[in-house]
Amino acid sequence: MVQELITDTKPEIIYPESDCQPMADNTKQFRWIVTIKENLEILFAEVVDVFVAGDFLWYPVVGNNKIRTAPDIMVVFGRPKGDRGSYKQWEEENIAPQVVFEILSPGNRLKEMNKKLLFYQQHGVEEYYIYDPDKIDFTGLIRVDDPASPGSDRLETIEKIDGWVSPRLNIRFQITENTLEIYRPDGRKFLTSIELERLREQEYQRAEQEKQRAEQEKQRAEQEKQRADRLAAILRERGIDPDKL
């Protein structure tokens, strides 16, 4: 009699790298996502253990591919830079993204945003920023201890958000009549890729002008030296020591 062997194997859990949702609903929302994400990458370019991503799936719980979300921008301190298909927290020393941004569009619904807030609340986000570029409405939440329940904490709205400096990112948020402005620790403003390119071009032109001025000064100095050498030679021909004049 042949005995059938029964193996206790579980099917491999697949963690999709896409939620099949568009990154943005319109050009304005997309521009803001890219601008914040790229400027944060520039800001932390020399810090090896800060990972920045945009529209990137985050799976906080091993074995469950249903618990997930894709923040518009997320920043993780304590994790190396590098390419990933998704952020599987258990493969990242169980470090949750500390800072997330959501850029709103007319398609965002209150139910959806409440769901995201609960997700970030439950899974350890320390700072959560929400910007509506159409309404120029900026909201920030920060994790604080709950005085009513010692030992627990929650995300709480930042009351004075205008001029607020992120504890983690050390960037400053300034609200104007027309837009949200974000400033680096050194005072430089977050710029779009076009603005950054224009700034680089201006800096290049200034550097070229300085180079040309330095070259002209060098040429003038060389001409003065040549004239002085010729005059000295003439004086010596006449028996005069130019060094004693």
PASEBA-1860 file (N, C-alpha, C; in nm, 3 decimals):
! residues 245
1> MVQELITD> 0.085/-0.121/0.000/0.000/0.000/0.000/0.088/0.125/0.000 ~ 0.059/0.213/-0.090/0.138/0.337/-0.099/0.070/0.446/-0.017 ~ 0.143/0.499/0.077/0.087/0.603/0.163/0.115/0.742/0.103 ~ 0.011/0.821/0.089/0.025/0.955/0.032/0.083/1.050/0.137 ~ 0.188/1.121/0.098/0.250/1.217/0.188/0.177/1.349/0.181 ~ 0.140/1.400/0.294/0.068/1.528/0.301/0.164/1.633/0.356 ~ 0.189/1.737/0.279/0.279/1.843/0.323/0.198/1.964/0.369 ~ 0.242/2.016/0.480/0.173/2.133/0.538/0.240/2.260/0.487
9> TKPEIIYP> 0.212/2.296/0.365/0.272/2.416/0.306/0.164/2.520/0.281 ~ 0.200/2.641/0.309/0.108/2.752/0.287/0.148/2.827/0.161 ~ 0.052/2.876/0.087/0.086/2.950/-0.035/0.163/3.077/-0.001 ~ 0.257/3.111/-0.087/0.337/3.230/-0.067/0.248/3.355/-0.077 ~ 0.269/3.444/0.017/0.191/3.568/0.016/0.259/3.668/-0.076 ~ 0.185/3.720/-0.169/0.236/3.820/-0.263/0.200/3.959/-0.213 ~ 0.299/4.045/-0.213/0.279/4.184/-0.174/0.291/4.271/-0.300 ~ 0.179/4.306/-0.363/0.185/4.382/-0.488/0.262/4.513/-0.471
17> ESDCQPMA> 0.329/4.553/-0.577/0.406/4.677/-0.575/0.326/4.794/-0.629 ~ 0.202/4.770/-0.667/0.116/4.878/-0.715/-0.025/4.856/-0.662 ~ -0.091/4.967/-0.628/-0.231/4.959/-0.585/-0.326/4.991/-0.699 ~ -0.269/5.003/-0.821/-0.348/5.029/-0.942/-0.423/5.163/-0.936 ~ -0.376/5.252/-0.849/-0.435/5.385/-0.839/-0.339/5.487/-0.899 ~ -0.390/5.593/-0.961/-0.301/5.694/-1.018/-0.225/5.768/-0.909 ~ -0.104/5.812/-0.942/-0.024/5.886/-0.845/-0.091/6.017/-0.809 ~ -0.155/6.081/-0.907/-0.221/6.209/-0.883/-0.341/6.223/-0.975
25> DNTKQFRW> -0.435/6.309/-0.933/-0.555/6.332/-1.012/-0.541/6.446/-1.111 ~ -0.445/6.535/-1.087/-0.427/6.649/-1.175/-0.283/6.698/-1.169 ~ -0.249/6.791/-1.256/-0.111/6.837/-1.266/-0.064/6.911/-1.141 ~ -0.154/6.986/-1.078/-0.116/7.061/-0.958/-0.078/6.966/-0.845 ~ -0.162/6.866/-0.823/-0.133/6.769/-0.718/-0.001/6.696/-0.747 ~ 0.018/6.655/-0.871/0.141/6.585/-0.910/0.263/6.673/-0.886 ~ 0.252/6.801/-0.925/0.365/6.894/-0.910/0.404/6.909/-0.763 ~ 0.305/6.917/-0.676/0.335/6.931/-0.534/0.399/6.804/-0.477
33> IVTIKENL> 0.349/6.689/-0.517/0.408/6.563/-0.470/0.554/6.555/-0.511 ~ 0.580/6.582/-0.638/0.717/6.573/-0.689/0.807/6.677/-0.623 ~ 0.756/6.799/-0.608/0.838/6.906/-0.550/0.879/6.874/-0.407 ~ 0.786/6.832/-0.324/0.820/6.801/-0.185/0.913/6.681/-0.178 ~ 0.880/6.576/-0.253/0.963/6.455/-0.250/1.105/6.483/-0.296 ~ 1.120/6.553/-0.409/1.253/6.579/-0.464/1.334/6.671/-0.373 ~ 1.270/6.772/-0.317/1.343/6.862/-0.227/1.387/6.792/-0.099 ~ 1.305/6.701/-0.050/1.345/6.623/0.068/1.463/6.532/0.034
41> EILFAEVV> 1.463/6.475/-0.085/1.577/6.392/-0.126/1.703/6.476/-0.136 ~ 1.691/6.597/-0.190/1.806/6.686/-0.196/1.854/6.721/-0.056 ~ 1.760/6.753/0.033/1.793/6.791/0.170/1.871/6.681/0.241 ~ 1.831/6.555/0.220/1.895/6.444/0.291/1.988/6.362/0.201 ~ 2.035/6.424/0.094/2.117/6.351/-0.004/2.244/6.293/0.059 ~ 2.301/6.363/0.154/2.428/6.318/0.214/2.407/6.236/0.342 ~ 2.282/6.212/0.377/2.253/6.131/0.497/2.217/5.991/0.451 ~ 2.302/5.895/0.480/2.287/5.762/0.419/2.167/5.685/0.472
49> DVFVAGDF> 2.124/5.717/0.593/2.016/5.636/0.652/1.884/5.712/0.660 ~ 1.854/5.789/0.555/1.721/5.851/0.543/1.666/5.811/0.407 ~ 1.553/5.742/0.408/1.489/5.693/0.285/1.366/5.778/0.257 ~ 1.358/5.833/0.135/1.245/5.917/0.094/1.180/5.853/-0.027 ~ 1.047/5.847/-0.028/0.976/5.787/-0.141/0.845/5.859/-0.163 ~ 0.795/5.848/-0.286/0.667/5.907/-0.322/0.574/5.805/-0.384 ~ 0.446/5.809/-0.344/0.344/5.718/-0.397/0.393/5.574/-0.391 ~ 0.430/5.531/-0.270/0.501/5.405/-0.250/0.425/5.320/-0.149
57> LWYPVVGN> 0.394/5.197/-0.185/0.316/5.111/-0.095/0.393/5.073/0.030 ~ 0.326/5.090/0.142/0.383/5.055/0.272/0.299/4.943/0.333 ~ 0.366/4.830/0.361/0.303/4.715/0.428/0.359/4.707/0.570 ~ 0.280/4.738/0.671/0.333/4.737/0.808/0.329/4.601/0.877 ~ 0.248/4.507/0.827/0.225/4.382/0.900/0.266/4.262/0.813 ~ 0.359/4.183/0.862/0.402/4.065/0.788/0.287/3.964/0.781 ~ 0.271/3.905/0.665/0.168/3.804/0.647/0.032/3.858/0.609 ~ 0.019/3.989/0.599/-0.110/4.049/0.564/-0.090/4.153/0.454
65> NKIRTAPD> -0.127/4.118/0.331/-0.106/4.211/0.221/-0.227/4.302/0.197 ~ -0.325/4.293/0.287/-0.443/4.380/0.278/-0.423/4.508/0.358 ~ -0.339/4.500/0.460/-0.310/4.618/0.541/-0.197/4.693/0.473 ~ -0.231/4.801/0.406/-0.132/4.875/0.328/-0.187/5.013/0.294 ~ -0.097/5.102/0.262/-0.135/5.232/0.208/-0.016/5.288/0.132 ~ -0.042/5.389/0.051/0.065/5.451/-0.028/0.065/5.600/-0.002 ~ 0.142/5.648/0.095/0.149/5.792/0.119/0.200/5.865/-0.005 ~ 0.154/5.988/-0.024/0.206/6.066/-0.136/0.356/6.086/-0.121
73> IMVVFGRP> 0.399/6.117/-0.001/0.543/6.125/0.029/0.564/6.064/0.167 ~ 0.670/5.987/0.182/0.702/5.936/0.315/0.853/5.944/0.337 ~ 0.890/5.966/0.462/1.031/5.977/0.500/1.056/5.880/0.614 ~ 1.164/5.800/0.599/1.197/5.700/0.700/1.339/5.726/0.748 ~ 1.353/5.762/0.874/1.485/5.779/0.935/1.530/5.644/0.990 ~ 1.658/5.614/0.967/1.712/5.488/1.018/1.715/5.377/0.916 ~ 1.676/5.406/0.790/1.679/5.306/0.684/1.761/5.359/0.566 ~ 1.838/5.272/0.502/1.926/5.318/0.394/1.851/5.356/0.269
81> KGDRGSYK> 1.914/5.439/0.190/1.859/5.471/0.059/1.868/5.346/-0.029 ~ 1.801/5.350/-0.142/1.808/5.236/-0.234/1.672/5.202/-0.291 ~ 1.676/5.127/-0.401/1.552/5.090/-0.469/1.479/4.979/-0.396 ~ 1.348/4.989/-0.394/1.262/4.887/-0.335/1.136/4.879/-0.420 ~ 1.071/4.765/-0.417/0.943/4.753/-0.485/0.828/4.802/-0.400 ~ 0.844/4.791/-0.269/0.748/4.839/-0.171/0.821/4.846/-0.038 ~ 0.756/4.910/0.059/0.818/4.920/0.192/0.754/4.817/0.284 ~ 0.822/4.702/0.299/0.777/4.596/0.389/0.845/4.619/0.524
89> QWEEENIA> 0.768/4.665/0.617/0.825/4.714/0.742/0.906/4.609/0.816 ~ 0.864/4.482/0.813/0.935/4.377/0.885/1.073/4.349/0.824 ~ 1.094/4.394/0.699/1.225/4.379/0.636/1.311/4.504/0.656 ~ 1.258/4.601/0.728/1.325/4.729/0.749/1.347/4.754/0.897 ~ 1.384/4.646/0.969/1.405/4.653/1.115/1.280/4.703/1.187 ~ 1.166/4.680/1.124/1.035/4.718/1.179/1.025/4.868/1.209 ~ 1.096/4.947/1.128/1.090/5.093/1.143/0.980/5.148/1.054 ~ 0.883/5.213/1.114/0.773/5.274/1.038/0.817/5.410/0.985
97> PQVVFEIL> 0.762/5.453/0.872/0.787/5.591/0.827/0.748/5.690/0.937 ~ 0.838/5.780/0.966/0.810/5.877/1.073/0.731/5.997/1.024 ~ 0.750/6.034/0.896/0.683/6.153/0.843/0.613/6.118/0.712 ~ 0.488/6.159/0.697/0.416/6.139/0.572/0.347/6.268/0.531 ~ 0.331/6.284/0.400/0.258/6.397/0.342/0.148/6.343/0.253 ~ 0.033/6.410/0.254/-0.074/6.383/0.159/-0.110/6.515/0.091 ~ -0.113/6.513/-0.042/-0.153/6.630/-0.121/-0.292/6.603/-0.174 ~ -0.387/6.687/-0.137/-0.527/6.661/-0.172/-0.560/6.710/-0.313
105> SPGNRLKE> -0.661/6.644/-0.369/-0.718/6.686/-0.497/-0.870/6.685/-0.480 ~ -0.945/6.739/-0.574/-1.092/6.737/-0.563/-1.148/6.596/-0.550 ~ -1.073/6.495/-0.592/-1.122/6.357/-0.586/-1.111/6.293/-0.450 ~ -1.036/6.355/-0.359/-1.023/6.297/-0.225/-1.153/6.309/-0.148 ~ -1.187/6.204/-0.075/-1.310/6.200/0.004/-1.276/6.198/0.153 ~ -1.367/6.254/0.234/-1.346/6.259/0.378/-1.327/6.120/0.436 ~ -1.404/6.024/0.390/-1.393/5.887/0.439/-1.254/5.830/0.411 ~ -1.203/5.857/0.294/-1.070/5.809/0.255/-0.963/5.871/0.344
113> MNKKLLFY> -0.972/6.002/0.368/-0.871/6.069/0.450/-0.879/6.027/0.596 ~ -1.000/6.001/0.647/-1.014/5.951/0.784/-0.952/5.812/0.797 ~ -0.968/5.732/0.692/-0.910/5.598/0.691/-0.757/5.607/0.696 ~ -0.701/5.701/0.620/-0.556/5.718/0.622/-0.508/5.767/0.757 ~ -0.582/5.860/0.816/-0.545/5.909/0.948/-0.540/5.795/1.049 ~ -0.640/5.710/1.048/-0.643/5.596/1.140/-0.526/5.502/1.113 ~ -0.492/5.483/0.986/-0.379/5.397/0.950/-0.250/5.454/1.008 ~ -0.228/5.582/0.985/-0.105/5.645/1.033/-0.102/5.649/1.186
121> QQHGVEEY> -0.217/5.670/1.245/-0.227/5.667/1.391/-0.189/5.531/1.445 ~ -0.241/5.427/1.385/-0.220/5.291/1.435/-0.078/5.240/1.413 ~ -0.015/5.286/1.303/0.112/5.224/1.264/0.234/5.312/1.286 ~ 0.222/5.412/1.373/0.341/5.475/1.428/0.395/5.599/1.361 ~ 0.322/5.659/1.268/0.369/5.784/1.206/0.379/5.893/1.313 ~ 0.488/5.967/1.310/0.509/6.073/1.410/0.458/6.209/1.363 ~ 0.471/6.237/1.234/0.426/6.366/1.179/0.348/6.339/1.051 ~ 0.232/6.403/1.040/0.144/6.383/0.925/0.100/6.519/0.876
129> YIYDPDKI> 0.133/6.551/0.749/0.101/6.681/0.692/0.009/6.664/0.571 ~ -0.094/6.749/0.565/-0.194/6.742/0.459/-0.206/6.880/0.395 ~ -0.193/6.886/0.263/-0.203/7.014/0.194/-0.303/7.006/0.080 ~ -0.394/7.103/0.078/-0.490/7.118/-0.031/-0.447/7.241/-0.112 ~ -0.380/7.222/-0.228/-0.329/7.336/-0.303/-0.437/7.421/-0.366 ~ -0.557/7.367/-0.384/-0.667/7.447/-0.440/-0.720/7.546/-0.337 ~ -0.731/7.502/-0.214/-0.784/7.588/-0.108/-0.674/7.655/-0.027 ~ -0.549/7.619/-0.057/-0.433/7.666/0.021/-0.458/7.639/0.169
137> DFTGLIRV> -0.498/7.517/0.196/-0.533/7.472/0.331/-0.429/7.370/0.375 ~ -0.352/7.405/0.478/-0.244/7.318/0.525/-0.270/7.277/0.669 ~ -0.264/7.146/0.694/-0.289/7.091/0.827/-0.173/7.000/0.865 ~ -0.136/7.006/0.990/-0.032/6.916/1.039/-0.077/6.848/1.166 ~ -0.033/6.724/1.183/-0.060/6.648/1.306/0.071/6.591/1.356 ~ 0.085/6.587/1.487/0.207/6.535/1.548/0.169/6.439/1.660 ~ 0.249/6.336/1.678/0.221/6.235/1.780/0.258/6.289/1.917 ~ 0.163/6.283/2.007/0.183/6.331/2.145/0.129/6.226/2.241
145> DDPASPGS> 0.178/6.231/2.363/0.126/6.143/2.467/-0.017/6.183/2.501 ~ -0.099/6.084/2.528/-0.238/6.108/2.564/-0.247/6.120/2.716 ~ -0.270/6.240/2.769/-0.274/6.258/2.915/-0.387/6.178/2.980 ~ -0.491/6.149/2.903/-0.604/6.074/2.960/-0.573/5.925/2.970 ~ -0.468/5.884/2.900/-0.433/5.741/2.901/-0.283/5.727/2.905 ~ -0.223/5.731/3.023/-0.077/5.722/3.036/-0.021/5.600/2.964 ~ 0.090/5.624/2.893/0.152/5.515/2.820/0.104/5.501/2.677 ~ 0.003/5.579/2.640/-0.047/5.575/2.502/-0.024/5.711/2.436
153> DRLETIEK> -0.031/5.714/2.305/-0.012/5.839/2.234/-0.105/5.843/2.114 ~ -0.111/5.960/2.052/-0.201/5.976/1.937/-0.153/6.092/1.851 ~ -0.199/6.098/1.728/-0.171/6.210/1.641/-0.269/6.323/1.673 ~ -0.215/6.440/1.701/-0.297/6.553/1.741/-0.269/6.672/1.650 ~ -0.372/6.748/1.616/-0.357/6.861/1.525/-0.264/6.967/1.584 ~ -0.176/7.019/1.498/-0.087/7.129/1.536/-0.167/7.259/1.524 ~ -0.185/7.327/1.634/-0.271/7.445/1.634/-0.210/7.561/1.555 ~ -0.082/7.590/1.577/-0.016/7.701/1.509/0.075/7.643/1.401
161> IDGWVSPR> 0.018/7.614/1.285/0.093/7.548/1.179/0.172/7.647/1.094 ~ 0.126/7.774/1.087/0.198/7.874/1.009/0.328/7.909/1.081 ~ 0.441/7.882/1.015/0.571/7.903/1.078/0.622/7.781/1.153 ~ 0.545/7.672/1.150/0.583/7.550/1.220/0.711/7.490/1.161 ~ 0.797/7.440/1.248/0.919/7.371/1.207/0.906/7.224/1.242 ~ 0.919/7.137/1.144/0.907/6.993/1.167/1.019/6.945/1.258 ~ 0.986/6.879/1.369/1.090/6.827/1.458/1.182/6.727/1.389 ~ 1.127/6.644/1.303/1.206/6.542/1.234/1.284/6.599/1.115
169> LNIRFQIT> 1.217/6.676/1.032/1.277/6.723/0.907/1.352/6.854/0.923 ~ 1.317/6.930/1.026/1.376/7.061/1.051/1.349/7.158/0.936 ~ 1.236/7.140/0.868/1.195/7.234/0.763/1.081/7.320/0.816 ~ 1.069/7.440/0.761/0.968/7.535/0.810/0.859/7.554/0.706 ~ 0.735/7.560/0.754/0.619/7.578/0.667/0.565/7.721/0.685 ~ 0.546/7.789/0.573/0.494/7.925/0.577/0.374/7.934/0.482 ~ 0.262/7.983/0.533/0.141/7.994/0.452/0.125/8.139/0.407 ~ 0.111/8.159/0.276/0.088/8.292/0.221/-0.053/8.295/0.161
177> ENTLEIYR> -0.089/8.410/0.103/-0.221/8.421/0.041/-0.236/8.327/-0.078 ~ -0.126/8.299/-0.147/-0.134/8.226/-0.272/-0.084/8.083/-0.268 ~ -0.008/8.047/-0.165/0.051/7.914/-0.167/0.109/7.876/-0.031 ~ 0.159/7.756/-0.024/0.237/7.709/0.090/0.384/7.717/0.052 ~ 0.464/7.774/0.138/0.608/7.779/0.114/0.678/7.693/0.219 ~ 0.780/7.621/0.173/0.855/7.533/0.262/1.002/7.572/0.253 ~ 1.067/7.584/0.368/1.205/7.630/0.373/1.296/7.527/0.439 ~ 1.412/7.512/0.383/1.514/7.425/0.441/1.571/7.488/0.567
185> PDGRKFLT> 1.647/7.411/0.645/1.708/7.467/0.767/1.797/7.588/0.739 ~ 1.861/7.594/0.620/1.948/7.707/0.589/1.873/7.826/0.530 ~ 1.739/7.817/0.524/1.659/7.928/0.476/1.623/7.924/0.330 ~ 1.682/7.829/0.255/1.648/7.819/0.113/1.510/7.756/0.095 ~ 1.435/7.809/-0.002/1.298/7.762/-0.023/1.294/7.638/-0.111 ~ 1.198/7.549/-0.084/1.172/7.436/-0.173/1.130/7.492/-0.309 ~ 1.192/7.442/-0.415/1.164/7.491/-0.549/1.123/7.376/-0.640 ~ 1.048/7.410/-0.744/1.013/7.310/-0.845/1.138/7.279/-0.927
193> SIELERLR> 1.131/7.175/-1.008/1.246/7.137/-1.091/1.284/7.249/-1.187 ~ 1.183/7.318/-1.241/1.211/7.429/-1.333/1.280/7.544/-1.258 ~ 1.231/7.575/-1.139/1.292/7.681/-1.060/1.434/7.644/-1.019 ~ 1.456/7.518/-0.986/1.591/7.472/-0.951/1.685/7.484/-1.070 ~ 1.634/7.450/-1.189/1.717/7.459/-1.309/1.752/7.605/-1.340 ~ 1.654/7.695/-1.324/1.681/7.837/-1.346/1.784/7.888/-1.246 ~ 1.772/7.843/-1.121/1.868/7.885/-1.019/2.008/7.834/-1.052 ~ 2.016/7.708/-1.098/2.146/7.653/-1.136/2.205/7.730/-1.254
201> EQEYQRAE> 2.119/7.768/-1.349/2.166/7.844/-1.464/2.218/7.981/-1.421 ~ 2.146/8.045/-1.329/2.191/8.174/-1.278/2.324/8.161/-1.205 ~ 2.337/8.057/-1.125/2.462/8.034/-1.053/2.576/8.005/-1.150 ~ 2.546/7.930/-1.256/2.647/7.899/-1.357/2.692/8.027/-1.427 ~ 2.595/8.112/-1.462/2.629/8.237/-1.529/2.712/8.326/-1.439 ~ 2.675/8.332/-1.309/2.755/8.412/-1.215/2.897/8.357/-1.204 ~ 2.907/8.224/-1.200/3.039/8.162/-1.191/3.122/8.191/-1.316 ~ 3.058/8.188/-1.433/3.127/8.219/-1.557/3.172/8.364/-1.560
209> QEKQRAEQ> 3.086/8.454/-1.510/3.123/8.595/-1.507/3.241/8.619/-1.412 ~ 3.238/8.551/-1.297/3.350/8.562/-1.203/3.478/8.507/-1.265 ~ 3.464/8.398/-1.339/3.580/8.337/-1.405/3.638/8.433/-1.509 ~ 3.548/8.498/-1.586/3.593/8.593/-1.687/3.660/8.714/-1.623 ~ 3.601/8.763/-1.511/3.661/8.877/-1.441/3.799/8.840/-1.388 ~ 3.810/8.719/-1.333/3.939/8.675/-1.279/4.043/8.663/-1.391 ~ 3.998/8.614/-1.508/4.089/8.601/-1.622/4.133/8.739/-1.672 ~ 4.038/8.834/-1.674/4.073/8.970/-1.716/4.171/9.034/-1.619
217> EKQRAEQE> 4.150/9.014/-1.490/4.242/9.066/-1.389/4.380/9.004/-1.404 ~ 4.382/8.874/-1.435/4.509/8.806/-1.456/4.581/8.863/-1.577 ~ 4.506/8.888/-1.685/4.566/8.945/-1.805/4.618/9.086/-1.780 ~ 4.539/9.168/-1.705/4.584/9.304/-1.673/4.711/9.301/-1.589 ~ 4.715/9.209/-1.493/4.833/9.198/-1.408/4.954/9.155/-1.490 ~ 4.931/9.064/-1.585/5.041/9.018/-1.671/5.091/9.131/-1.761 ~ 4.998/9.211/-1.813/5.036/9.325/-1.896/5.115/9.428/-1.816 ~ 5.069/9.455/-1.691/5.142/9.549/-1.605/5.282/9.498/-1.577
225> KQRADRLA> 5.294/9.370/-1.554/5.426/9.310/-1.527/5.516/9.323/-1.649 ~ 5.460/9.297/-1.767/5.540/9.309/-1.889/5.587/9.452/-1.911 ~ 5.496/9.550/-1.886/5.536/9.690/-1.900/5.646/9.727/-1.801 ~ 5.630/9.678/-1.677/5.731/9.706/-1.575/5.865/9.642/-1.612 ~ 5.860/9.523/-1.667/5.984/9.454/-1.706/6.053/9.529/-1.821 ~ 5.974/9.579/-1.918/6.032/9.653/-2.029/6.098/9.784/-1.980 ~ 6.024/9.852/-1.889/6.079/9.977/-1.835/6.208/9.950/-1.759 ~ 6.211/9.843/-1.682/6.331/9.809/-1.606/6.447/9.779/-1.700
233> AILRERGI> 6.417/9.711/-1.810/6.523/9.679/-1.906/6.579/9.805/-1.969 ~ 6.492/9.900/-2.001/6.537/10.026/-2.060/6.626/10.102/-1.963 ~ 6.585/10.107/-1.836/6.664/10.177/-1.736/6.801/10.113/-1.719 ~ 6.806/9.982/-1.720/6.935/9.913/-1.704/7.026/9.944/-1.824 ~ 6.965/9.953/-1.944/7.044/9.988/-2.061/7.108/10.126/-2.047 ~ 7.042/10.212/-1.971/7.093/10.348/-1.949/7.178/10.358/-1.824 ~ 7.207/10.241/-1.766/7.293/10.240/-1.648/7.223/10.273/-1.519 ~ 7.096/10.266/-1.517/7.018/10.298/-1.397/6.965/10.168/-1.338
241> DPDKL> 6.985/10.150/-1.208/6.932/10.032/-1.139/6.788/10.061/-1.095 ~ 6.688/9.994/-1.158/6.545/10.025/-1.124/6.510/9.986/-0.980 ~ 6.588/9.897/-0.920/6.556/9.856/-0.784/6.593/9.964/-0.682 ~ 6.676/10.061/-0.725/6.718/10.166/-0.631/6.639/10.293/-0.651 ~ 6.543/10.290/-0.741/6.463/10.411/-0.763/6.355/10.425/-0.657
END
